[in-house]
Amino acid sequence: MSEPEDTSQAVQDTLPGVSVAPGPRRPAAAPSQEVAAHLPVARLALDLAPPHLDRAFDYLVPAAMSDDARPGVRVKVRFAGRDVDGYVLARTERSDHDGRLLPLRRVVSPEPVLSPAVARLARSVADHYAGTLSDVLRLAVPPRHARAEQALAAAVAAAPENDATENDATGGTAPVGGVGAGEAPVAAPQATGSGAASGGSAWSPYRAGAAFLAHVAGGGAPRAVWTALPGLAPPAPPDPGSEPVERGRGAGRARRGADPLPVTHWAAAVAEAVRAARSGGRGALVVVPDARDVDQVCAALDAAGLPAWDAATGGEVVRLTADEGPAPRYRGFLAVLHGRARVVVGTRAAAFAPVADLGLVVCWNDGEDTLAEPRAPYPHAREVLALRSDQEKAAFLLGSHGRTVAAQALVARGWAHDLAAPRDVVRARAPRVRALTSVELAAEGPGAAARIPTAAWRAARSALEQGPVLVQVPRSGYVPVVACGRCRTPARCTVCHGPLALSGAGATPQCAWCGALAGGWSCAECHWTGLRSVRVGSQRTAEELGRAFAGVPVQVSGAAAAGGVLGAVSSRPALVVATPGAEPVAEGGYAAALLLDAAVSTAHVGLDVAQDALARWLAAAALVRPATAGGQVLLVGDAAPAPTNALVRWDPALLADRELDERAELSLPPAVRVAAVTGDRPAVAALLGRVELARSDAVLGPVEVPAPPPRGRASGAGSGTSTGTGDGAGPGLLDAPPVRAVVRVPVRDGRRLARELAASLAVRSARREAGSVRVELDPKEIL
C-alpha cells in the first residue's frame, strides 16, 4: 500500500501580483509520518453519539505506535476537527475507504481492555436494542484508572512467571493453558449448599439438578430457569480465632478471619454451580441486583473453596460493583481481563466482564429494576447474558424465588428448561403462609380494620419468643403520602403539584418532588389545614411497633434508614422493619414475617404488578424458618387474588404461566416484541413513517404521556432535548406534551424491528430532524 500524499503544507494557488493572505495557524507536523509496515490500517470504534455514525472507521497506524496499537486498546484520533476517544477493533493490510486516511493521534494505554468476545457481545446488544455500539461500550468497559493499571503492570513485571496471559496472534489476550494464574482447575463440587449437612448437594432436591451440574462440569452449555427453594444454607463450623462480624451497612462482605455472613440456600446453590464450571477449567459470571446479593454469593463462594481475589495473595473471585470505587473496580476488571481471576460476581454492568473461557452465566432475580440499564440503549442483564450464552457456548442459569413472565416465556419457547423442586419438597422447606384478608378477619371484630390486625399482633408476640420477626413495609420514610384531614383530598405542593410527605413526627410537610416546604398549606377543595396519613412508611411503622412491644429491640433496614441497609441480624428476639429488597438475613432464619400493606403492592396499574408483588413477598418469606420449625408468614391486606393465592401455595411458576397465556391472547410482551417510541409528536410520526413493520395494525397510539416530575435536568443518555438528534423524551418545540407510540410485532420479527428502528434513527440523525425522540425495546411497562 502506497503512503498517502502529505497535504499538511498545501496552499491554494494565487494570481500573479496578488499577495498571499496569512492563513490559519497549523499545528506543527509530526517528526515522522512513517506508516507501520505490518497491518498499517486500524479499524476503530469511535465514541460518537449520532446514530448515523455507528460504524467502524479506518485510520493509519504510525510506525511509532505499531507495537502498542493492538486490538482492544484505547486510542485518540482526530474526527471532524476534534479529538475523539475510540477502541481498536482490528488491524488490517488495507482499507475499503478510497480517500485519505488520517493517522492515530495517540495510544491512550497499551492495555487491550476490549476483548474480542466483549466487542462481539457489545455489537449484538446494540443491534438487539436498536442502539449504537458506542453507547454499549460505555457500559461494558469501565473508565481507565491509570494508577491501578500501572500497579498491575508492575506486578506482572515483578513476577512474569505467574502471569496467566499471553498475547495472541491478533494482539489480544488469552489465558495460558485455559487456567487462571497458572492454577489447575478446582476440584469437582463436594457437598456444598443446603444439603451438605445430610451428605447431598444444594441441587439434589431439584429435578434434574444433579444432571445440570454434571453437564456444566463436563463442558456443556445447558440452559435453565430455576425456581429456588427458600431457607438458609447450613452454617459453616465456627473459626475459634475469628472475630464477630459487624452488623450494619456493608457488614455482609465476607472477610478472612471474620464471622461469616449467614448464607442463603440460593447463594449456596449458585456457588456450587460456579464450582462445577471451575472444575471443568472454565470461568463463571454471576450477575445479581445489588451489593447485598453480591455479598451473599461471595460468602457462599468463599465457603465453597473459591476465595476472593487479591493482588498480593491471588484468588478466584472478583467483585465488580459501583460501590467498590473506581480504582478497586478497574483493578478487578484488569485481573479478570488477564485471567488472574476466573469468577466474577457483580451487578448489571458485570454482564460484560471479560471472563476468559466462559463456561457459566448466572442471573439472579431478573425481575428487579436494578438489572435494567437506565441509559441508552436500555439493555437488561438477562438478555445480555442470554446473548452471551449463545455466542460463547456457556451454560445459562436464570434463578429467582419467584418467576417472571419473561423467564416463563423462555421455558415455553423451549429455549431453556424448567428447574424446580417437587411440590412435597417445597412444602417441607417453605414456612406456613396465611393471607389475613378482610374475609379471613371478619370474625375479629373492630381489630380487623387496623393496619396490623389482632391476629398479626398475636402471631408476632408468640414468634418473638423463638427468634427475630421480620416486618416488610412497601414504603420507606415516615409518612410518604398525606391528604386533607376533612375531605381526604391528596395534599399537593403549590409549587410543582407534587405529593406532600412528612419526614417525622411534628415535621413540616415537604414536597417529594421539588423539596419545597408547605408550612402554610391548606386544602384546595375545603381549605382545611389539617393532614392525615394515607400511606405509612417504615420509620413510622418502627415507631409504632416500638411502643407496642416495649422492651423488644426494633431495627430498621432500608436505604433511607439511619443505619442504612443491614446485611444480617442475630438470632436474638427483635423486630426488624425493612423495605422490599432490604431484608437482612437472620442467623437461623426468622421465626415469622409480617408482610404489611399488601393492597398497596398491587394497587397501581402495570403489566408486571402481580409478578413484582409476589417476588417481593417471596423474597422476604424465603428468609423465614420452615413450617416444621414453626416459621409462619402473614400477608396483611386485601391484595389482588392471583398473587395472593400464588404466595399461599408457594407456586410462582403457575402465576407466571397464567400471565403468559393472557398476554399471548392480548398480544402483549413477552408474547410479542415491543418497541416504545416516546417524544414530540412530529418526531415520533417521522421516525415510525420510515419503519416498514410499523403498520397501522401494529402500532398503538400515539397517546400523550405525563411529563416527568421537575427533579432537575437529567444527565447522560436518555435525557430530554429539543434538538434534532435528541435521544430522550422531553418537552417538544412548542412545549406540547410528549406522546408515546407502541409498536408490536411477532417475536420472529423482533430482530427486523430493531434493525428498521436503528436505520430510521440513523436517517433522523443524518438529516438533523427537529424535536426529540426516545426508542426503547422490550420496556418493562407500556401502560
FITIMAR-924528 format. One record per residue (C-alpha): x, y, z; residue in three letters. Coordinates in steps of 0.02 Angstrom, whole numbers, padded with zeros to 5 digits, always signed. Layout:
# FITIMAR-924528
XYZALA
...
# end
This chain:
# FITIMAR-924528
+00000+00000+00000MET
+00075+00169-00050SER
+00095+00305+00078GLU
-00037+00444+00072PRO
+00014+00610-00001GLU
+00067+00735+00132ASP
-00050+00885+00114THR
-00012+00966+00280SER
+00081+01111+00196GLN
-00027+01128+00039ALA
-00097+01301-00004VAL
-00214+01365-00139GLN
-00133+01441-00296ASP
-00144+01632-00311THR
-00149+01753-00458LEU
+00015+01840-00510PRO
+00045+02001-00415GLY
-00081+01961-00277VAL
-00008+01942-00105SER
-00047+01785-00009VAL
-00160+01818+00141ALA
-00096+01743+00303PRO
-00182+01577+00331GLY
-00238+01498+00496PRO
-00105+01433+00612ARG
-00074+01249+00589ARG
-00004+01130+00716PRO
+00174+01078+00691ALA
+00195+00924+00585ALA
+00246+00764+00669ALA
+00432+00724+00659PRO
+00393+00568+00560SER
+00237+00512+00469GLN
+00304+00341+00429GLU
+00165+00213+00424VAL
+00178+00043+00507ALA
+00250-00087+00391ALA
+00139-00228+00456HIS
-00051-00208+00460LEU
-00046-00019+00436PRO
-00234+00010+00448VAL
-00327+00011+00614ALA
-00515-00015+00615ARG
-00589+00085+00759LEU
-00750+00100+00857ALA
-00764+00285+00899LEU
-00858+00364+01044ASP
-00983+00457+00936LEU
-01163+00489+00987ALA
-01253+00514+00819PRO
-01333+00350+00760PRO
-01284+00379+00578HIS
-01101+00367+00632LEU
-01123+00196+00711ASP
-00993+00106+00606ARG
-00808+00067+00606ALA
-00683+00196+00543PHE
-00512+00163+00468ASP
-00356+00257+00522TYR
-00172+00239+00482LEU
-00056+00170+00615VAL
+00107+00267+00631PRO
+00261+00158+00643ALA
+00299+00227+00817ALA
+00130+00164+00879MET
+00127-00003+00790SER
+00176-00108+00941ASP
+00050-00026+01059ASP
-00098-00006+00940ALA
-00162-00182+00966ARG
-00344-00236+00954PRO
-00436-00184+01112GLY
-00329-00035+01163VAL
-00393+00141+01192ARG
-00339+00272+01065VAL
-00372+00454+01023LYS
-00400+00512+00845VAL
-00449+00669+00753ARG
-00629+00669+00691PHE
-00723+00819+00621ALA
-00596+00938+00694GLY
-00595+00872+00871ARG
-00512+00736+00972ASP
-00619+00581+00994VAL
-00592+00425+01100ASP
-00602+00254+01023GLY
-00552+00071+01029TYR
-00451-00028+00904VAL
-00560-00168+00839LEU
-00438-00244+00715ALA
-00279-00214+00614ARG
-00286-00244+00426THR
-00173-00228+00275GLU
-00284-00110+00177ARG
-00440-00006+00194SER
-00602-00005+00095ASP
-00602+00184+00105HIS
-00548+00268-00057ASP
-00499+00435+00018GLY
-00353+00490+00125ARG
-00337+00409+00297LEU
-00287+00508+00450LEU
-00159+00437+00571PRO
-00193+00393+00752LEU
-00162+00538+00869ARG
-00100+00431+01012ARG
-00124+00268+01104VAL
-00201+00310+01273VAL
-00143+00147+01351SER
-00065-00011+01281PRO
-00185-00114+01388GLU
-00309-00208+01274PRO
-00464-00177+01382VAL
-00590-00226+01247LEU
-00578-00412+01217SER
-00641-00484+01051PRO
-00781-00580+01139ALA
-00844-00424+01229VAL
-00833-00323+01068ALA
-00943-00451+00979ARG
-01063-00452+01126LEU
-01074-00262+01128ALA
-01115-00261+00943ARG
-01251-00393+00969SER
-01327-00297+01115VAL
-01329-00136+01014ALA
-01416-00224+00868ASP
-01539-00309+00984HIS
-01595-00146+01063TYR
-01580-00031+00909ALA
-01437+00061+00993GLY
-01261+00111+00947THR
-01100+00020+00985LEU
-01025+00171+01073SER
-01170+00176+01197ASP
-01146-00008+01241VAL
-00957+00008+01257LEU
-00982+00145+01387ARG
-01073+00015+01490LEU
-00955-00129+01452ALA
-00783-00053+01486VAL
-00755+00043+01649PRO
-00663+00209+01646PRO
-00475+00196+01648ARG
-00384+00215+01813HIS
-00201+00245+01774ALA
-00132+00202+01945ARG
-00222+00035+01951ALA
-00160-00004+01777GLU
+00019+00041+01821GLN
+00012-00061+01982ALA
-00043-00216+01889LEU
+00090-00190+01756ALA
+00221-00178+01894ALA
+00156-00338+01974ALA
+00166-00429+01807VAL
+00342-00366+01778ALA
+00395-00420+01952ALA
+00328-00596+01932ALA
+00314-00635+01745PRO
+00313-00821+01775GLU
+00146-00805+01864ASN
+00062-00705+01728ASP
-00085-00806+01662ALA
-00100-00722+01493THR
-00001-00703+01335GLU
-00030-00606+01175ASN
-00121-00700+01040ASP
-00099-00681+00854ALA
-00216-00531+00843THR
-00140-00436+00987GLY
-00274-00482+01115GLY
-00252-00583+01272THR
-00291-00765+01307ALA
-00267-00869+01463PRO
-00116-00982+01463VAL
-00173-01161+01462GLY
-00352-01106+01495GLY
-00322-01088+01682VAL
-00301-00925+01777GLY
-00138-00882+01866ALA
-00060-01047+01822GLY
-00179-01145+01933GLU
-00261-01310+01894ALA
-00450-01323+01886PRO
-00532-01333+02055VAL
-00597-01498+02117ALA
-00770-01557+02073ALA
-00915-01496+02183PRO
-00916-01577+02353GLN
-01074-01573+02458ALA
-01091-01385+02469THR
-01251-01291+02499GLY
-01407-01325+02596SER
-01396-01512+02575GLY
-01218-01530+02634ALA
-01266-01574+02810ALA
-01356-01729+02750SER
-01219-01780+02630GLY
-01303-01712+02473GLY
-01282-01553+02372SER
-01386-01396+02360ALA
-01452-01460+02193TRP
-01507-01633+02249SER
-01687-01578+02294PRO
-01717-01517+02116TYR
-01774-01619+01969ARG
-01626-01637+01851ALA
-01520-01532+01970GLY
-01379-01658+01975ALA
-01386-01677+01786ALA
-01371-01489+01765PHE
-01215-01485+01874LEU
-01138-01633+01783ALA
-01171-01553+01615HIS
-01089-01390+01670VAL
-00938-01481+01743ALA
-00920-01581+01583GLY
-00904-01426+01474GLY
-01084-01422+01412GLY
-01198-01272+01392ALA
-01367-01315+01471PRO
-01495-01175+01492ARG
-01613-01175+01641ALA
-01742-01064+01727VAL
-01726-01105+01910TRP
-01854-01080+02049THR
-01751-01080+02209ALA
-01809-01157+02370LEU
-01825-01047+02525PRO
-01713-01058+02677GLY
-01532-01042+02728LEU
-01381-01150+02698ALA
-01311-01244+02849PRO
-01187-01132+02941PRO
-01003-01170+02922ALA
-00909-01229+03076PRO
-00852-01075+03176PRO
-00670-01024+03172ASP
-00603-01017+03351PRO
-00492-00868+03309GLY
-00624-00768+03217SER
-00694-00600+03269GLU
-00880-00562+03264PRO
-00938-00479+03104VAL
-01002-00302+03112GLU
-01188-00288+03083ARG
-01248-00144+02977GLY
-01210-00065+02809ARG
-01078-00164+02717GLY
-01075-00296+02852ALA
-01117-00433+02728GLY
-00947-00427+02644ARG
-00855-00586+02690ALA
-00682-00561+02764ARG
-00547-00684+02808ARG
-00538-00704+02995GLY
-00715-00639+03023ALA
-00877-00723+03070ASP
-00953-00774+02903PRO
-01116-00698+02843LEU
-01266-00816+02855PRO
-01282-00888+02681VAL
-01448-00918+02597THR
-01489-01078+02504HIS
-01494-00993+02334TRP
-01320-00919+02358ALA
-01250-01088+02408ALA
-01329-01167+02254ALA
-01254-01033+02141VAL
-01083-01063+02221ALA
-01097-01248+02186GLU
-01140-01215+02003ALA
-00991-01098+01989VAL
-00879-01230+02066ARG
-00942-01355+01938ALA
-00890-01237+01798ALA
-00720-01211+01877ARG
-00696-01398+01896SER
-00704-01407+01707GLY
-00571-01272+01690GLY
-00694-01137+01632ARG
-00740-00967+01704GLY
-00905-00909+01777ALA
-01003-00746+01786LEU
-01138-00708+01914VAL
-01247-00552+01897VAL
-01360-00502+02043VAL
-01469-00348+02077PRO
-01371-00261+02216ASP
-01217-00263+02327ALA
-01304-00362+02465ARG
-01332-00505+02344ASP
-01150-00491+02291VAL
-01103-00512+02475ASP
-01211-00668+02485GLN
-01134-00750+02333VAL
-00956-00705+02382CYS
-00982-00777+02556ALA
-01051-00938+02481ALA
-00907-00949+02357LEU
-00781-00925+02498ASP
-00865-01066+02594ALA
-00856-01173+02437ALA
-00669-01151+02422GLY
-00664-01008+02297LEU
-00587-00861+02391PRO
-00591-00679+02340ALA
-00452-00617+02226TRP
-00318-00505+02298ASP
-00173-00426+02207ALA
-00049-00491+02336ALA
-00117-00664+02375THR
-00215-00708+02218GLY
-00383-00796+02225GLY
-00528-00842+02113GLU
-00670-00717+02136VAL
-00680-00533+02085VAL
-00818-00414+02137ARG
-00874-00288+02007LEU
-00995-00160+02079THR
-01009+00028+02078ALA
-00989+00029+02268ASP
-00810-00034+02251GLU
-00747+00134+02188GLY
-00652+00174+02027PRO
-00482+00104+02075ALA
-00536-00065+02151PRO
-00662-00090+02012ARG
-00536-00060+01875TYR
-00406-00166+01965ARG
-00529-00310+01973GLY
-00576-00284+01790PHE
-00393-00298+01739LEU
-00371-00454+01846ALA
-00515-00537+01752VAL
-00450-00473+01585LEU
-00280-00553+01616HIS
-00355-00717+01677GLY
-00289-00697+01855ARG
-00466-00720+01921ALA
-00591-00832+01833ARG
-00752-00795+01929VAL
-00843-00627+01926VAL
-00986-00578+02041VAL
-01065-00408+02015GLY
-01212-00300+01969THR
-01283-00267+01795ARG
-01125-00193+01716ALA
-01031-00353+01761ALA
-01129-00442+01623ALA
-00993-00377+01504PHE
-00845-00434+01611ALA
-00706-00509+01503PRO
-00704-00681+01584VAL
-00587-00797+01490ALA
-00659-00963+01428ASP
-00830-00925+01499LEU
-00924-01083+01549GLY
-01071-01022+01654LEU
-01175-00862+01665VAL
-01297-00839+01809VAL
-01430-00705+01828CYS
-01518-00697+01995TRP
-01689-00615+02024ASN
-01712-00546+01848ASP
-01873-00456+01897GLY
-01777-00322+01994GLU
-01775-00149+01913ASP
-01589-00128+01952THR
-01545-00259+01820LEU
-01618-00147+01683ALA
-01497-00013+01624GLU
-01575+00161+01634PRO
-01460+00229+01497ARG
-01474+00202+01310ALA
-01497+00077+01235PRO
-01577+00014+01398TYR
-01518-00168+01396PRO
-01573-00292+01529HIS
-01442-00404+01609ALA
-01550-00557+01575ARG
-01548-00526+01387GLU
-01364-00480+01386VAL
-01318-00643+01471LEU
-01433-00742+01356ALA
-01345-00668+01204LEU
-01177-00703+01283ARG
-01225-00882+01322SER
-01265-00910+01139ASP
-01108-00827+01074GLN
-00983-00908+01193GLU
-01071-01077+01213LYS
-01087-01055+01401ALA
-01215-01129+01519ALA
-01357-01013+01566PHE
-01444-01010+01736LEU
-01586-00888+01772LEU
-01640-00903+01953GLY
-01762-00823+02074SER
-01880-00866+02215HIS
-02019-00806+02101GLY
-02041-00821+01914ARG
-02052-00676+01792THR
-02160-00689+01638VAL
-02006-00660+01530ALA
-01921-00810+01611ALA
-02077-00915+01587GLN
-02075-00867+01402ALA
-01900-00940+01385LEU
-01966-01105+01455VAL
-02122-01101+01347ALA
-02020-01073+01188ARG
-01905-01218+01233GLY
-01751-01107+01242TRP
-01724-01155+01425ALA
-01780-01297+01538HIS
-01879-01280+01698ASP
-01776-01321+01852LEU
-01885-01336+02007ALA
-01910-01448+02158ALA
-02058-01566+02179PRO
-02209-01500+02272ARG
-02180-01607+02427ASP
-02003-01537+02444VAL
-02069-01359+02426VAL
-02198-01388+02562ARG
-02065-01460+02679ALA
-01946-01312+02653ARG
-02071-01168+02650ALA
-02148-01081+02801PRO
-02334-01083+02834ARG
-02418-00940+02740VAL
-02582-00857+02790ARG
-02671-00716+02699ALA
-02757-00602+02825LEU
-02886-00527+02709THR
-03045-00440+02763SER
-03141-00603+02735VAL
-03017-00700+02842GLU
-03031-00573+02982LEU
-03218-00548+02976ALA
-03239-00628+03148ALA
-03102-00523+03230GLU
-03216-00375+03267GLY
-03152-00195+03264PRO
-02971-00253+03270GLY
-02987-00324+03095ALA
-02990-00149+03020ALA
-02823-00099+03095ALA
-02667-00087+02989ARG
-02593-00227+03095ILE
-02743-00333+03146PRO
-02757-00427+03310THR
-02710-00593+03231ALA
-02547-00519+03168ALA
-02507-00446+03340TRP
-02534-00614+03423ARG
-02427-00705+03294ALA
-02285-00580+03311ALA
-02286-00587+03502ARG
-02284-00776+03500SER
-02144-00784+03370ALA
-02035-00663+03469LEU
-02015-00798+03600GLU
-01925-00904+03469GLN
-01820-00775+03375GLY
-01824-00617+03267PRO
-01979-00563+03171VAL
-01970-00479+03001LEU
-02093-00340+02958VAL
-02095-00291+02774GLN
-02165-00118+02734VAL
-02185-00071+02550PRO
-02141+00114+02576ARG
-01992+00198+02657SER
-01991+00358+02758GLY
-02109+00416+02894TYR
-02274+00464+02811VAL
-02239+00468+02624PRO
-02417+00515+02571VAL
-02537+00632+02661VAL
-02710+00700+02624ALA
-02832+00828+02689CYS
-02896+00780+02861GLY
-03075+00830+02818ARG
-03113+00789+02636CYS
-02973+00661+02605ARG
-02908+00755+02450THR
-02725+00712+02420PRO
-02611+00851+02479ALA
-02513+00931+02337ARG
-02368+01053+02327CYS
-02417+01229+02273THR
-02253+01248+02176VAL
-02246+01093+02065CYS
-02406+00999+02113HIS
-02306+00854+02181GLY
-02362+00746+02329PRO
-02328+00807+02506LEU
-02248+00696+02637ALA
-02196+00704+02821LEU
-02017+00662+02868SER
-02052+00640+03054GLY
-02169+00672+03198ALA
-02213+00857+03200GLY
-02115+00892+03041ALA
-02169+01021+02913THR
-02249+00946+02757PRO
-02125+00939+02614GLN
-02143+00905+02428CYS
-02074+00737+02374ALA
-02030+00808+02201TRP
-01953+00980+02222CYS
-01921+00979+02410GLY
-02018+01139+02443ALA
-02088+01159+02619LEU
-02276+01182+02637ALA
-02290+01261+02809GLY
-02448+01361+02769GLY
-02535+01225+02671TRP
-02723+01222+02657SER
-02835+01108+02557CYS
-02882+01175+02385ALA
-03055+01096+02400GLU
-03115+01135+02576CYS
-02974+01250+02641HIS
-02945+01137+02791TRP
-02768+01145+02863THR
-02760+00975+02948GLY
-02674+00824+02871LEU
-02698+00638+02889ARG
-02586+00494+02835SER
-02631+00396+02680VAL
-02476+00285+02673ARG
-02365+00242+02820VAL
-02180+00214+02793GLY
-02052+00103+02877SER
-01994+00236+03002GLN
-02169+00267+03069ARG
-02202+00080+03074THR
-02046+00052+03179ALA
-02100+00191+03296GLU
-02273+00112+03321GLU
-02200-00062+03347LEU
-02076+00004+03475GLY
-02219+00074+03579ARG
-02324-00083+03561ALA
-02184-00207+03603PHE
-02099-00125+03750ALA
-01927-00196+03786GLY
-01907-00278+03615VAL
-01767-00208+03505PRO
-01827-00132+03341VAL
-01708-00120+03193GLN
-01742-00030+03030VAL
-01662-00082+02866SER
-01677+00025+02711GLY
-01585+00147+02600ALA
-01665+00295+02690ALA
-01644+00223+02865ALA
-01517+00295+02986ALA
-01416+00134+02987GLY
-01435+00100+02801GLY
-01467-00074+02733VAL
-01422-00208+02859LEU
-01327-00359+02798GLY
-01378-00478+02937ALA
-01455-00485+03110VAL
-01428-00604+03254SER
-01544-00742+03310SER
-01597-00645+03466ARG
-01780-00590+03476PRO
-01804-00424+03387ALA
-01921-00336+03267LEU
-01838-00300+03101VAL
-01931-00173+02993VAL
-01871-00173+02812ALA
-01925-00109+02643THR
-01932-00231+02496PRO
-01758-00285+02443GLY
-01677-00227+02607ALA
-01721-00376+02715GLU
-01567-00433+02813PRO
-01528-00616+02835VAL
-01559-00682+03011ALA
-01450-00815+03089GLU
-01554-00972+03090GLY
-01695-00885+02997GLY
-01839-00777+03056TYR
-01971-00851+03168ALA
-02107-00757+03075ALA
-02135-00622+02945ALA
-02273-00492+02930LEU
-02299-00426+02753LEU
-02396-00265+02785LEU
-02500-00158+02667ASP
-02519-00297+02540ALA
-02653-00198+02448ALA
-02528-00059+02412VAL
-02413-00180+02319SER
-02548-00224+02192THR
-02646-00061+02186ALA
-02559+00027+02041HIS
-02579-00009+01856VAL
-02449-00105+01756GLY
-02414-00268+01667LEU
-02294-00334+01798ASP
-02385-00280+01956VAL
-02436-00456+02008ALA
-02267-00538+01974GLN
-02171-00397+02059ASP
-02278-00404+02214ALA
-02262-00592+02226LEU
-02073-00581+02202ALA
-02057-00456+02345ARG
-02163-00564+02460TRP
-02070-00724+02417LEU
-01900-00642+02443ALA
-01950-00597+02621ALA
-02039-00760+02656ALA
-01887-00860+02597ALA
-01790-00795+02748LEU
-01914-00873+02870VAL
-01890-01043+02951ARG
-01987-01189+02876PRO
-02158-01233+02942ALA
-02088-01388+03028THR
-01982-01269+03135ALA
-02129-01156+03174GLY
-02099-01025+03039GLY
-02250-00930+02976GLN
-02286-00787+02857VAL
-02436-00671+02870LEU
-02491-00570+02719LEU
-02592-00424+02787VAL
-02714-00335+02673GLY
-02832-00362+02528ASP
-02708-00384+02385ALA
-02753-00449+02212ALA
-02813-00630+02220PRO
-02691-00704+02093ALA
-02527-00659+02180PRO
-02604-00692+02350THR
-02652-00869+02301ASN
-02481-00898+02222ALA
-02396-00847+02385LEU
-02507-00958+02492VAL
-02474-01106+02375ARG
-02290-01055+02352TRP
-02310-01082+02165ASP
-02241-00934+02066PRO
-02225-01035+01905ALA
-02413-01060+01900LEU
-02444-00872+01908LEU
-02311-00838+01775ALA
-02385-00969+01659ASP
-02559-00896+01680ARG
-02496-00720+01647GLU
-02404-00778+01492LEU
-02561-00859+01421ASP
-02661-00700+01450GLU
-02528-00592+01367ARG
-02518-00708+01217ALA
-02706-00690+01196GLU
-02694-00500+01207LEU
-02532-00485+01103SER
-02433-00411+01246LEU
-02248-00439+01287PRO
-02159-00556+01301PRO
-02277-00648+01184ALA
-02233-00512+01057VAL
-02084-00396+01031ARG
-02124-00217+01082VAL
-02041-00050+01050ALA
-02096+00109+01139ALA
-02062+00270+01043VAL
-02081+00425+01151THR
-02054+00607+01107GLY
-02125+00753+01011ASP
-02274+00706+00904ARG
-02197+00758+00736PRO
-02033+00671+00778ALA
-02121+00510+00827VAL
-02226+00513+00669ALA
-02074+00543+00558ALA
-01974+00405+00642LEU
-02112+00275+00627LEU
-02151+00328+00449GLY
-01985+00251+00393ARG
-02015+00086+00486VAL
-02096-00041+00370GLU
-02157-00151+00513LEU
-02246-00003+00596ALA
-02408-00033+00504ARG
-02571+00036+00569SER
-02622-00131+00642ASP
-02455-00148+00733ALA
-02449+00025+00814VAL
-02541+00078+00971LEU
-02556+00266+00987GLY
-02478+00389+00989PRO
-02553+00449+01153VAL
-02499+00589+01268GLU
-02394+00539+01418VAL
-02363+00640+01576PRO
-02206+00744+01580ALA
-02076+00688+01707PRO
-02075+00774+01878PRO
-01963+00929+01892PRO
-01813+00849+01977ARG
-01679+00946+01885GLY
-01602+00918+01716ARG
-01569+00736+01679ALA
-01393+00686+01637SER
-01322+00553+01524GLY
-01402+00459+01383ALA
-01589+00469+01378GLY
-01604+00646+01443SER
-01730+00761+01364GLY
-01679+00877+01225THR
-01765+00982+01093SER
-01626+00970+00965THR
-01633+00869+00807GLY
-01532+00723+00870THR
-01602+00708+01045GLY
-01611+00535+01121ASP
-01727+00567+01265GLY
-01908+00608+01288ALA
-01941+00785+01340GLY
-02047+00937+01300PRO
-02068+00974+01117GLY
-02026+01129+01018LEU
-02189+01214+01066LEU
-02195+01143+01243ASP
-02327+01018+01188ALA
-02341+00863+01298PRO
-02239+00714+01237PRO
-02325+00566+01156VAL
-02288+00382+01151ARG
-02322+00254+01017ALA
-02302+00067+01045VAL
-02254-00049+00902VAL
-02297-00233+00922ARG
-02228-00369+00808VAL
-02215-00558+00822PRO
-02060-00622+00913VAL
-01992-00690+00749ARG
-01988-00512+00679ASP
-01903-00438+00831GLY
-01730-00426+00754ARG
-01801-00347+00597ARG
-01894-00217+00701LEU
-01734-00171+00791ALA
-01641-00152+00625ARG
-01776-00042+00549GLU
-01787+00069+00703LEU
-01598+00088+00706ALA
-01598+00133+00521ALA
-01735+00261+00548SER
-01639+00338+00693LEU
-01486+00350+00581ALA
-01584+00441+00447VAL
-01656+00559+00578ARG
-01483+00594+00645SER
-01406+00624+00473ALA
-01546+00743+00424ARG
-01539+00833+00593ARG
-01727+00823+00610GLU
-01803+00935+00742ALA
-01881+00877+00904GLY
-01834+00739+01023SER
-01870+00554+01024VAL
-01827+00404+01129ARG
-01835+00223+01071VAL
-01840+00081+01197GLU
-01863-00101+01151LEU
-01937-00225+01274ASP
-01985-00093+01404PRO
-02038-00157+01572LYS
-02202-00061+01565GLU
-02302+00001+01417ILE
-02460+00057+01508LEU
# end
